[in-house]
Amino acid sequence: MPLRLSPSSKYCLALGGIAGGLFIASWGWTEGQPVEAVQDADGTQRATIKVESYSYTPNHLVVKASPVELKLVSVTTLTPHNFLLKDPAGALLVEQEVSAGATVTVRFTPQHLGLFAFYCDKRLLFFKSHREKGMEGRLDVR
Ligand SMILES: [Cu+2]
């Protein structure tokens, strides 16, 4: 039997879609080519993310809900960045400083499927945050 929606619930869905679109558009993420993390023999999924001013490459990383190890490689010579990853309830899964030129490794285990935002929240004085300049990505847990 086909799912039937009342006019008011259709209205709510449309509003939700618009609000969701605005939320994504208000930040700096433009969807890049999805890259899948590689699962090693030990069961850990590994990937490397290049950290630049002001982007992460890849900015769309696909993983499964099992242990993840990310190598964050800064290629900047001056500007420090960070890598914040929150779950949908707002809890921080990862909070990692990435100083200029540094390589750091973070480990975490996603507990839920879905799209999780990761971003850099640094900013200089009153200027736009790095996130607003495009330093944002999505962890796609499938
Ligand atoms: Cu930054």
Residues whose N, C-alpha, C, O or C-beta is under 5 A from the ligand:
A	BS01	CU	P80 H81 N82 C120 K122 H130 M135
